[in-house]
Amino acid sequence: MSLFFNGIKLAKNTDTVSGGVNLLVNTDQMTHFNNLGNKGDSTGYSIDDKASYTEDLNAKEIKTNVFHAFGSTLTKAPVALAQDVYLPAGTWTLSFLGRNNGNENSNDSYKTNTVSLFSDWSDNHNNTPLGTSDLMDNVWRLHQITFTTSEGMVHKNIRIVNNTNNGIAGGSLYFANFKLEAGSQATTYCPSYQDILAEIKAIKTTMGG
């Protein structure tokens, strides 16, 4: 048997920490996501309703709010996921929909970029990223970062960022549909079990039980 909500397949009832289950909470609204306090020099972030991006190519793939990070350089445009996640030893994939604001006809030196995944594990290992994404360009596409952990630990200060002083194409990066799951394959976005249960509880409260 499979669990569905609003027509979205969440996972089979036999799943625990397995591929398909989103281990990140609050990926729909991104309420506490932030840019680690970066500001100044045309630097900051906003969390936008997906309706603001309906004219974009592949906009129909956007299922969540959109995190818009902007700055003078890539290192000033991180996304902090604002949560701690326990990961046992194994292989994991962080996927997201993303693009930059580049223009093929512009004079931007950098029209594509990657981002890397960091946590406090990185902080204790010479700022080594857990993994790095494929190239992002100016079209919404699915990207993923696959990495392996050798031991179980709670990962804190989880963020994605390109730690270079290269410029950002068009000055902005956009992200949606964050999903962290077991395995090496990115699967279709779904919210976490916790978020779904919270939404069901809210609906029951609104309807008087």
Buried (B, 14 or more C-beta within 10 A) or exposed (E): EEBEBEEEEBBEEEBEEEBBBBBBBBBBEBEEBBBEEBEEEEBBBEBBEBEBBEEBEEBEBBBBBBBBBBBBBBBBBBBBBBBEBEBEEEEBBBBBBBBBBBEEEEEBEBBEBBBBBBBBBBEEEEEEBBBBBEEBBBEBBBBBBBBEBEEEBEBEBBBBBBBEEEBBBBBBBBBBBBBBBBBEEBBEBBBBBEBBEBBEEEEEEEEEE
